[in-house]
């Protein structure tokens, strides 16, 4: 088990995006998971470039207002009036997936660009695949400036982050194989 787990960890590390790349396709929608300042700005830029018609920012802190987020992205303020929705209910990645599903169903969207950090993308896609199996998902991995996936072993903070994220990914992968619907998750 230890050898399989270690091999899986190194495959996980190797699969992480090293660079941010423009999405290869346009979609109905864009979803950005909170947790990194760069994620929201990148998602709004994708919306501005026409990669999606609407943007959901999921997992927003209830003390954060629409105006505060718009103020942090002054060049894109006009999009907040027409095309950006905020989700205050999600508290974790499974909640993000559930709220994204509700939002997509409400708008009848069939495809989305998923914006989150590169190390968080595998778990996010596993949750979204479970919640939205029919939807087409295009990952847009944000590579944090403070995180270098090439030299992760030189930083105890980065190593801990990657090990933790890998363990969470494995647990989500197992849970989604045995659980019928994420809304019934314990």
C-alpha contacts under 8 A as a table, 3 or more apart, distances in Angstrom:
res1	aa1	res2	aa2	distance
1	X	4	X	5.14
1	X	5	X	5.93
2	X	5	X	5.04
2	X	6	X	6.05
3	X	6	X	5.13
3	X	7	X	6.04
4	X	7	X	5.09
4	X	8	X	6.01
5	X	8	X	5.06
5	X	9	X	6.15
6	X	9	X	5.00
6	X	10	X	6.40
7	X	10	X	5.26
7	X	11	X	6.28
8	X	11	X	5.02
8	X	12	X	6.02
9	X	12	X	4.92
9	X	13	X	6.23
9	X	163	X	7.57
9	X	166	X	6.45
10	X	13	X	4.98
10	X	14	X	6.09
11	X	14	X	5.02
11	X	15	X	6.13
12	X	15	X	5.23
12	X	16	X	6.74
12	X	166	X	7.01
13	X	16	X	5.57
13	X	149	X	7.35
13	X	162	X	7.75
16	X	118	X	5.70
16	X	119	X	6.19
16	X	149	X	7.52
17	X	20	X	7.21
17	X	118	X	5.64
17	X	141	X	6.38
17	X	143	X	7.19
18	X	118	X	7.82
18	X	143	X	6.66
18	X	149	X	6.77
19	X	141	X	7.97
19	X	142	X	7.83
19	X	143	X	6.27
20	X	140	X	7.14
20	X	141	X	6.12
20	X	142	X	5.88
20	X	143	X	6.24
21	X	140	X	7.04
21	X	141	X	7.80
22	X	140	X	7.40
23	X	26	X	7.32
23	X	51	X	7.76
23	X	113	X	7.68
23	X	138	X	6.89
23	X	139	X	7.44
23	X	140	X	6.44
24	X	138	X	7.99
25	X	51	X	7.24
25	X	138	X	7.72
26	X	50	X	7.37
26	X	51	X	4.47
26	X	52	X	6.06
27	X	30	X	7.43
27	X	51	X	5.98
27	X	52	X	5.04
27	X	53	X	7.68
27	X	111	X	5.22
27	X	112	X	5.22
27	X	113	X	6.53
28	X	51	X	7.91
28	X	52	X	5.03
28	X	53	X	5.66
28	X	54	X	7.24
28	X	109	X	5.70
28	X	110	X	6.58
28	X	111	X	5.31
28	X	112	X	5.83
29	X	51	X	7.75
29	X	52	X	4.46
29	X	53	X	5.48
29	X	54	X	5.00
29	X	55	X	5.91
29	X	56	X	7.87
29	X	109	X	6.81
29	X	111	X	6.38
29	X	112	X	4.57
29	X	113	X	6.42
30	X	43	X	6.98
30	X	46	X	7.99
30	X	47	X	7.28
30	X	51	X	7.81
30	X	52	X	5.72
30	X	53	X	7.71
30	X	54	X	6.23
30	X	55	X	4.69
30	X	56	X	6.31
30	X	112	X	5.06
30	X	113	X	4.60
30	X	114	X	6.12
30	X	115	X	7.40
31	X	43	X	7.42
31	X	55	X	5.62
31	X	56	X	4.71
31	X	57	X	5.90
31	X	58	X	7.13
31	X	100	X	7.32
31	X	112	X	6.85
31	X	113	X	6.23
31	X	114	X	5.20
31	X	115	X	6.04
32	X	39	X	6.37
32	X	40	X	6.16
32	X	43	X	6.13
32	X	55	X	7.47
32	X	56	X	6.25
32	X	57	X	4.85
32	X	58	X	6.24
32	X	114	X	6.21
32	X	115	X	4.60
32	X	116	X	6.14
33	X	39	X	7.19
33	X	40	X	7.83
33	X	57	X	6.03
33	X	58	X	5.19
33	X	59	X	6.34
33	X	96	X	7.02
33	X	115	X	6.45
33	X	116	X	5.63
34	X	37	X	7.64
34	X	39	X	6.91
34	X	40	X	7.13
34	X	57	X	6.83
34	X	58	X	6.24
34	X	59	X	5.61
34	X	60	X	6.31
34	X	116	X	7.62
35	X	39	X	7.68
36	X	39	X	5.54
36	X	40	X	7.63
36	X	116	X	7.85
36	X	117	X	7.33
36	X	144	X	7.94
37	X	40	X	6.21
37	X	41	X	7.15
38	X	41	X	5.38
38	X	42	X	6.08
38	X	142	X	7.16
38	X	144	X	7.26
39	X	42	X	5.26
39	X	43	X	6.12
39	X	115	X	6.24
39	X	116	X	5.84
39	X	117	X	7.10
39	X	142	X	6.31
40	X	43	X	5.06
40	X	44	X	6.17
40	X	57	X	7.28
41	X	44	X	5.22
41	X	45	X	6.21
41	X	73	X	6.55
42	X	45	X	5.04
42	X	46	X	6.28
42	X	115	X	7.75
42	X	142	X	7.73
43	X	46	X	5.07
43	X	47	X	6.30
43	X	55	X	7.47
43	X	115	X	6.32
44	X	47	X	4.95
44	X	48	X	6.12
44	X	55	X	7.48
44	X	76	X	6.96
44	X	79	X	7.85
45	X	48	X	4.96
45	X	49	X	6.22
45	X	76	X	7.64
46	X	49	X	5.09
46	X	50	X	6.45
46	X	51	X	5.52
46	X	52	X	7.23
47	X	50	X	5.19
47	X	51	X	5.63
47	X	52	X	5.48
47	X	53	X	6.78
47	X	54	X	6.98
47	X	55	X	6.85
48	X	51	X	7.64
48	X	76	X	7.29
48	X	79	X	7.57
50	X	53	X	6.80
52	X	55	X	7.29
52	X	112	X	7.40
52	X	113	X	7.61
53	X	83	X	7.02
54	X	83	X	4.82
54	X	84	X	5.98
54	X	85	X	7.72
55	X	83	X	6.18
55	X	84	X	4.79
55	X	85	X	6.15
56	X	84	X	5.93
56	X	85	X	4.81
56	X	86	X	5.82
56	X	87	X	7.07
56	X	100	X	7.55
56	X	103	X	7.89
57	X	60	X	6.81
57	X	84	X	7.42
57	X	85	X	6.30
57	X	86	X	5.00
57	X	87	X	6.08
58	X	86	X	6.09
58	X	87	X	4.56
58	X	88	X	6.76
58	X	89	X	7.93
58	X	90	X	6.50
58	X	96	X	5.85
58	X	99	X	7.34
58	X	100	X	7.41
59	X	87	X	5.76
59	X	88	X	5.51
59	X	89	X	6.43
59	X	90	X	4.62
59	X	91	X	5.75
59	X	92	X	7.19
59	X	95	X	7.88
59	X	96	X	6.34
60	X	64	X	6.81
60	X	86	X	6.70
60	X	87	X	5.90
60	X	88	X	4.87
60	X	89	X	7.73
60	X	90	X	7.61
61	X	64	X	5.40
61	X	88	X	6.13
62	X	65	X	7.53
62	X	88	X	5.73
64	X	68	X	6.45
64	X	69	X	7.40
65	X	68	X	5.21
65	X	69	X	6.60
66	X	69	X	5.31
66	X	70	X	6.13
66	X	80	X	7.57
66	X	86	X	7.59
67	X	70	X	4.96
67	X	71	X	5.93
68	X	71	X	5.06
68	X	72	X	6.46
69	X	72	X	5.24
69	X	73	X	6.66
70	X	73	X	5.10
70	X	74	X	6.12
70	X	76	X	7.42
70	X	77	X	5.35
70	X	80	X	6.61
71	X	74	X	5.28
71	X	77	X	7.35
73	X	76	X	5.71
73	X	77	X	6.41
74	X	77	X	5.26
76	X	79	X	5.84
76	X	80	X	7.56
77	X	80	X	5.56
77	X	81	X	7.45
78	X	81	X	5.61
78	X	82	X	7.14
79	X	82	X	5.39
79	X	83	X	5.33
79	X	84	X	6.36
80	X	83	X	5.84
80	X	84	X	4.96
80	X	85	X	7.83
81	X	84	X	7.07
87	X	90	X	6.78
87	X	99	X	7.26
89	X	95	X	7.50
89	X	99	X	7.54
90	X	93	X	7.61
90	X	94	X	7.88
90	X	95	X	4.37
90	X	96	X	5.17
90	X	98	X	7.96
90	X	99	X	6.62
91	X	95	X	5.88
91	X	96	X	7.28
92	X	95	X	5.18
92	X	96	X	6.19
93	X	96	X	4.87
93	X	97	X	6.30
93	X	123	X	7.92
93	X	124	X	6.42
93	X	127	X	7.14
94	X	97	X	5.09
94	X	98	X	6.28
94	X	127	X	6.03
94	X	182	X	6.97
95	X	98	X	5.04
95	X	99	X	6.04
96	X	99	X	5.26
96	X	100	X	5.94
97	X	100	X	5.04
97	X	101	X	6.13
97	X	124	X	7.65
97	X	127	X	5.90
97	X	128	X	5.15
97	X	131	X	6.09
98	X	101	X	5.12
98	X	102	X	6.36
98	X	131	X	6.35
98	X	182	X	6.96
98	X	183	X	6.76
99	X	102	X	5.08
99	X	103	X	6.10
100	X	103	X	5.06
100	X	104	X	5.99
101	X	104	X	5.14
101	X	105	X	6.03
101	X	128	X	7.98
101	X	131	X	6.38
101	X	132	X	6.20
102	X	105	X	5.21
102	X	106	X	6.07
103	X	106	X	5.08
103	X	107	X	6.32
104	X	107	X	5.19
104	X	108	X	5.65
104	X	109	X	4.98
104	X	110	X	7.28
105	X	108	X	4.78
105	X	109	X	6.42
106	X	109	X	7.95
109	X	112	X	7.70
110	X	134	X	7.56
110	X	135	X	4.98
110	X	136	X	6.44
111	X	135	X	5.22
111	X	136	X	4.47
111	X	137	X	5.85
111	X	138	X	7.87
112	X	135	X	7.49
112	X	136	X	6.37
112	X	137	X	5.18
112	X	138	X	6.20
113	X	137	X	5.81
113	X	138	X	4.57
113	X	139	X	5.72
113	X	140	X	6.50
114	X	137	X	6.65
114	X	138	X	6.01
114	X	139	X	4.85
114	X	140	X	5.68
114	X	141	X	7.87
115	X	139	X	6.49
115	X	140	X	4.95
115	X	141	X	6.00
115	X	142	X	6.84
116	X	120	X	6.40
116	X	121	X	6.02
116	X	124	X	7.94
116	X	140	X	6.90
116	X	141	X	5.61
116	X	142	X	5.76
117	X	120	X	5.18
117	X	121	X	6.11
117	X	141	X	5.34
117	X	142	X	4.51
117	X	143	X	5.92
117	X	144	X	6.81
118	X	121	X	5.24
118	X	122	X	7.95
118	X	141	X	4.57
118	X	142	X	5.49
118	X	143	X	5.60
118	X	144	X	7.91
119	X	122	X	7.11
119	X	162	X	6.90
119	X	165	X	7.00
120	X	123	X	5.80
120	X	124	X	6.19
120	X	165	X	6.85
121	X	124	X	4.99
121	X	125	X	5.99
121	X	139	X	7.37
121	X	141	X	6.55
122	X	125	X	5.30
122	X	126	X	6.24
122	X	169	X	6.83
123	X	126	X	5.04
123	X	127	X	6.26
123	X	165	X	7.81
123	X	168	X	7.29
123	X	169	X	4.82
123	X	172	X	6.87
123	X	173	X	7.88
124	X	127	X	5.20
124	X	128	X	6.13
125	X	128	X	4.97
125	X	129	X	5.78
125	X	137	X	7.91
125	X	139	X	7.94
126	X	129	X	5.17
126	X	130	X	6.27
126	X	169	X	7.84
126	X	172	X	7.04
126	X	173	X	6.53
126	X	176	X	7.71
127	X	130	X	5.17
127	X	131	X	6.24
127	X	172	X	7.17
127	X	176	X	7.52
128	X	131	X	4.97
128	X	132	X	5.50
128	X	133	X	7.39
129	X	132	X	5.18
129	X	133	X	4.78
129	X	134	X	7.97
129	X	135	X	7.89
130	X	133	X	5.71
130	X	176	X	6.25
130	X	181	X	7.41
130	X	182	X	7.14
131	X	181	X	6.92
131	X	182	X	6.25
132	X	135	X	5.51
143	X	147	X	7.26
144	X	147	X	5.39
144	X	148	X	7.92
145	X	148	X	7.47
147	X	152	X	7.59
147	X	158	X	6.90
148	X	151	X	5.71
148	X	152	X	6.10
149	X	152	X	5.28
151	X	154	X	5.70
151	X	155	X	7.51
152	X	155	X	5.64
152	X	156	X	7.90
152	X	158	X	5.36
152	X	159	X	5.60
153	X	156	X	6.91
153	X	158	X	7.19
153	X	159	X	5.58
154	X	159	X	7.78
155	X	158	X	5.24
155	X	159	X	6.10
156	X	159	X	5.04
156	X	160	X	6.01
157	X	160	X	5.23
157	X	161	X	6.17
158	X	161	X	5.02
158	X	162	X	6.17
159	X	162	X	5.23
159	X	163	X	6.13
160	X	163	X	5.20
160	X	164	X	5.99
161	X	164	X	5.23
161	X	165	X	6.04
162	X	165	X	5.03
162	X	166	X	5.97
163	X	166	X	5.10
163	X	167	X	6.20
164	X	167	X	5.23
164	X	168	X	6.21
165	X	168	X	5.08
165	X	169	X	6.04
166	X	169	X	4.97
166	X	170	X	6.23
167	X	170	X	5.18
167	X	171	X	6.25
168	X	171	X	5.09
168	X	172	X	6.10
169	X	172	X	5.09
169	X	173	X	6.04
170	X	173	X	5.00
170	X	174	X	6.24
171	X	174	X	5.19
171	X	175	X	6.05
172	X	175	X	4.98
172	X	176	X	5.95
173	X	176	X	5.39
173	X	177	X	6.53
174	X	177	X	5.29
174	X	178	X	6.82
175	X	178	X	5.45
175	X	179	X	5.86
176	X	179	X	5.23
176	X	180	X	7.49
176	X	182	X	7.82
179	X	182	X	7.02
179	X	184	X	7.99
179	X	185	X	7.22
180	X	184	X	7.80
181	X	184	X	5.67
181	X	185	X	7.03
182	X	185	X	5.09
